Amino acid sequence: MKKLYNKIVLIFALSAGTINCNAQNWNNIASMQNFNFGCGTETFLNWNNSMFVIGNFTKVAGDTSIRCVARWDSTNWYNVGSAIFSGIGVYAGCVYNNQLYVAGEFFNVNGKSALRIARWNGSIWDSVKGGLSYFPNPSVSAMCVYNNELYIALGYGLVKWNGTNYTLVSSNTKSINTMLVHNGYLYLAGGGTAGEFTVSPHIIKFDGTNFTGVGLGFDTNPGTVINTMVVHNNELYVGGDINMSGTDTIDNLARWNGIKWNALKPSQKINSGVKGLASDGVKLYITGNFWKVGTTTCNRALSWDGTNYTVMGSATYGKIAHIYKNQLYTGGCAVERWSGTISPSGINEISNADISINIYPNPSNGIIHLEKNNNAPTSLEIINLLGQTVFQQALYSPTETIDVTNLEAGFYTLHLIEKNSISTKKIIIQK
């Protein structure tokens, strides 16, 4: 792959480091007219070689047939089953069992009763066992697949769906904005400070049975909230309106080192809320409401290379950060695309001495062969660039072949977990 070189790089000499400025910029590719209130886009996800945009909009780029769920193929916008949702809006989306699930605050889709949740199988919209009628909260805020079940965050708590039935997981996990799977745990984050969040305000993790804290969490001042999470180079990053973790200053973007939360570069603070995070395996992309990092002006978009920030033009909204077909997108009342190409230049790996594993071929067409140094039971997870677990399987023999041809082309992380040991590999799927 070609490396992306900046056409112009301005280097500012700062006592505490360097901030670069990128000459590329953002292009508006579609306005998203609002449904009732708030800006149009809520969730971006990739499925079946397309990018799906989910939110509160009644038309996309002037097309009134596209409402609440839109499909983008890098060139054109399409409606998804001519969906019409009755209610306030759609807030969350997730792919589960090769179907697109969407959820929010609505009561039917295309005339079918579907309280707060519906699914698209590629041909028709349908309810999910009638919806979430017996869970007493009007809105779904986030969804994530964990241990082959779909976890659904409502305003008051957490529910899971196994393809047949709903189960209440907790009624004490309020105000969840975002969830992801990392190192065998389901991480939940948002505005919660009570109930399960008492142990570490705003962020906790779940092992399928128990909720536990993630360090000290973050301060409980009014307005403190986590908006977004991503796994970047096998480390968990969170962004939001967060100022302190214990006595450590965070300033809206933090990295978890397994022991405590840290600012990326304390001398160069992001001055306002972070809304979106995305990783291509080489750089971390950051969007939000901010307009300065350190003393340098930056309009809602930055990248981080592990040492320095780079200002990425001037985004209009910055509500989301998302990668699709090696291009970076953000959203709000419109969808914007970065004019440069996201091109990871290498495949980085982290290995644990207790697990030796080879994967081949790499790049792969989706048929992956694995060879490991023992026959101990091993848990395999495949993580996409959003930090979402898209494949899980138990491995019981030293040689295994897995078929993930259903996954989109792109960059993925493989986690292999044996008891307290983990090996991480990066793989490219090409089609």
N, C-alpha and C positions, 0 to 999 in steps of 0.2 A: 504494500500500500504506500501511496505517496504521503509524505509528511506534510502537514499544513504549516506553511511559513507565513508569518505576518508580513504584509506589504510594507507597513510602517510600524516601527516600534519606538516609542518615546520612553526613555528611561529617566526616572526621577530619583535623584540621590537623596535618600532619607537616612537619618542616623540609625534607624532600626531595620532597614532593608529596602527592597525595591518593589515598586508597583509598575507593571507594564500597561501600555494602552494598545488596544488592537484596532486596526483600521477597518475591519469588517463592521457590518451593522445589521440591524433587524429589518425584515420586510414584512409588512402586513399582508397576509394571504387570505384573510376572511374576517369580516365583522360578524359578531355573534350577538344578535338582538336579544335583549333580555326577555325572560318569561314574565315574571312579576316584579322582582326586585333583585338587586345585586348584579355583579358582572356575570357574563354568560357561561364561562367554562369552569368546571369543577374538577374533572378527572380526565387524564389522557392515558390510553393503554394501547398496546400492540397486540393484534390477533389476526390470524389468517392473512398475513402479508399486508395488512392495512393498519392505519392508526385510527383509533376511535376516540372521539371527543364527546364528553358527557357533561351536561350542565343545564342551565336555565335559559334556553334560547328558543325562539319561535321561528327564526330563519337564519340561514348561513349564507353570507355573500349574496343576499337578496333572494335566495331560494326559500320560499315559504313551505315547501314540502319537507324540509329538514328541521325536525323539532326534538330537542333534548338529547338526541343521540345522532352523531354525524360520523361518516366514514370518509377517510382521506387516503388516497393512493399515491401521494407525492405530486399529483397533477390536478385531480378533480375531487370535488365533494359529492357525496351520495347520501340519500336518506337510508335509514336502516329499517326495512319493513314498513315504511310509511308510518312510523310510530307516532301516536298521539297519546300523551299522558295527561290525565285529568288530575289536577292538584296543584301544588305550589311549585314543585320542581324535582329534578333528579340530581343527586349529589355524589354518588359513588358508583364505581364499576369494577368488575373483576371477572376473569375467565375461570370457570370451574367446570370440570368434566366436559371440556371442549364446547361449552356454551357461554354466551355473554350474559352475565347477571348485572342488572342495574338496580339501584335502590335510592330512596330519598323520601319525599313527602308527597305521595300521590295515592290514588285509590283505584285507578284502572288504567289499562293500556289497550288502545284500539277497541274500547267497549267491553273488554274482559275484566272482571274483578281481579285486582292485583294490588293488595294493600301494602304499599311501601316497597315492594320488591317484585321484579319481573325478570324473565330470561328470554333470550333470543337464541334459537338453535341453528340459525343460518337461513331459515325459511319463514318461521312464524314467531310472533311474540306470544308468551303464555305466562300464566301466574305460577308462583312457586308454592304449591299446596295452599292456595288461597291468600297467601301473604302472611304478614306478621300481625294478625288481628288480635291475638290474645297477649301481646306484649305492650304494656301501657305507655308508649311514648310515640309521638307523631313523626319522628324523623330518623333516618339512617344516615350516618356520617362517614362510615368507612367500611371496607370489606377486605378480607385477605384469606388465602388458602393456607391452612396449617394442618399437618398430619392427615392430609386427604379429606379435610372437611372445610367448609366455607364458614368463616367467622364473620359475624355481622355486628357492628357497633351501633347501638342505638343511643339516644340521648341519656338514658338512665343506666345502661349496662351492656352486656355482651351475650349474644346468642350464636349458636352454631347450627349448621345445616349439613346433614350427611348424604344428601341426595334423596332422602325419603322423609325424614322428620327433623323438626326443630328441637333444640335443647337449650334451656337457659343455662349459661355458664356462670354468670355473675350479675347481680343487680346492684353491685357496688363499684362499678367502673364507669363513672359518669364522664361526659365531655371528651370522648376519644375523637381525635381528628385524623389520626394516621396509624397504620399498623404495618409491620413487615416481619419476616422470619429471618433470623440470623443465628448461626451456630446452634440450631436445634431448639431455639426459643421463639415464641411469638412476642414481639415487642409492641406495646401499646402506649401511645403518647397523645397529649392534647392539653386540655385546661384543667384536668382533675387534680384535686389536692386532698380529697377526703376518701373514705372507704378504702379500697385496695391501694389507692394512690397515697395514703398516709405515709407509707414506708419510704417512698421517694417521690415527692410531688412532681406531677406532669409526665412521668415516664415509669413504667413497670414492665416486667417480663413474665411470661406464663409458660410452664413446661408441660401443659396438658392436664395438670392437677392443681398446682399451686401458683399463686402470684408472689413474686419477690421484687425487691427494689433493684434499681440500677444506680449504684453509688448513692449520693445524697439527693439525687434529683435536682430540682431547681427551685428558686425562691417562690414564695407564695404571695408575693405582692399582687394587687389587682392588675389585670391586664397581661400577666405572664402566661404564655401559652406556647406549646410546640405545634408548628404547622406541618412539618415535613421531616422525613427520615430517609436515609439511603445508606447502603453498604458500599464503601469505597475502599478498595485494596484490603478487604477483610476487616475493616474497622467501621464502626457505626458512627454516623454523623447525624446530628439533629439541627434543625433551624427553626426559628420562630421569633417571638418577642420574649427573650430570656436574657437576664442580666447577670445572675449570680448562681453558682452551685457551691453551697457552703460559703466559704470566704473567698472563693475564686471568682474573678470577674470573667464573664463569658462573652457578653455583647453579641447576642443573637445567633451565633453559630458555634457549635461545640462538637468535639470528638471524644469518644469514649475509648480509653486505653485499657479497659478491663478492670481498672481500679478506681478511676476518678474521671470526671469531665474536665476537658481542657479547651481553652480558646486556641484557634489555629495559630494566630500571631497576635499576642496581647498588645503589641505596640501599634498594630494597625486594626483598629476597631471598625466593624460594620455598624453604621450609625442608626439603623432602623431595622424593622422586621424582615426576616428571611421567610419566603413563602414556598420556594421550590428548590430541590436539590436533585441532581442527576450525575451519574458517573459513567465515563466510557472506559474505565479501567486504568486510565492514565491521568486524566484531569477530573477534578470535581467542579461541577457547574452550579452556580448559585444565583437565584433570582429572588426578587422581593420588592419591598417598598423603600429600600435604602437609596441614598444619593451620595454617600461618601464612604470610603474605606481609608482609614487614617486621615490624612489631609487631602486626599485625592478625590475629585469628583467622579462619581460613577452612577449612571442612571439605571438602577434596577438589575444589573447583570454583571457577574464576575466569574472568573475561573480561578482555580487554585491548583498549582502543580506540585504541592508538597512543601514548597519553600516560599513562593511568592504568589500574590494575587495579580491577575491581569484584568483590566477593565474591558468589558465586552460591549462597546458601542452604547447605544441609548435605547433601551426597551421601553415601550409605552406602558405596559402593565406589570409583567413579572410575577403573576400569580402562581405559575406552575413552571417547572423545568422538566423537559421530557426529550428523549432521544429516539428517533425513528429513522431507519435507513441512513445511519451515519450523519444525520442532521439534527440540530438542536432546535427545539420549539419552546415557546412560552405562550401563556394565555391570560385571559381576563375578559374584557369586552370585545376582544378580537384574538385571533390566533396569529402569532408572529413566528417567523423562521429566521434563524441566524444565517447570514449570507455565506459564512465559511462552512467547510465540511469538517465533521468530527472524525478524525482518523487516528485511532490508537496505533502507536508505532511499535508495540511489542507485547509479549505475553508474559506477565509477571506471575510468580508462583511463591507460595509460602508452604514450607513442608515441616512436618513434625517428625522427629527421628523415629518415633514408634510406628509410623505408618509410611511405608515406601510404596509408591504406586506409579505406574506408567499408564498414560492414556494415548490412544492413537486411533485413526489418524487425526492430526490437528494442523490445519483446519479439517473439519468433518462435514459430511453431508447429512449427519444426524444419526448414523450408525456408529457408536463409540465402543471401542474395546478397552477394557480395564484389566490391568494385571497388578496384584498387590502381593506383599511379602508374607501373608499369612492367610489362614482361613477363618479368622475370628469374625463374628458378626459385625458388619459395618453398615452404617447408615449413610446413604448417598443423597445429597441435595444438590439441585441445580438452580442457581440464582440468576435472574436477569439483571439488566442494568438499572432497574428501578428498585432493586433489593427484594424483589418478590420471588418466592420459591415457586418454580414452574414445574418441577419434577422431583419426586421422592421415591426411593426404593431401598429395600434392605438387600445387602450383598452377603452371601454365605460361602462363596468359594473364591479361591485365589484368582480365577479368571472369569470375567463376566462380559457380556455384550448387552448394551442397552440401545433401545430404539427411541430416539427423540426427534424423529423426522417431522413431527407435528409442530415443533418449535420454529419460531421465526428465525430467519438468518440474522446473525449478530454475534455479540460477545457475551459469554456466560462464565460464571464462576461455579466450579464443582467443589463442594465440601464433602469430605469423607471423614466420618466421626466414629471412633472406637473408644468407648468409655470416656476418659478425659483427654484423649488425644485427637488432633484434627490435622488433616492435610488439605491444602487448598490448591486447586489447579485452575488455570484459565484456559478456555477453549473457544474457538471460533467455529460457528456453524455457517456454512456457505451453501447456497442453492442456486 
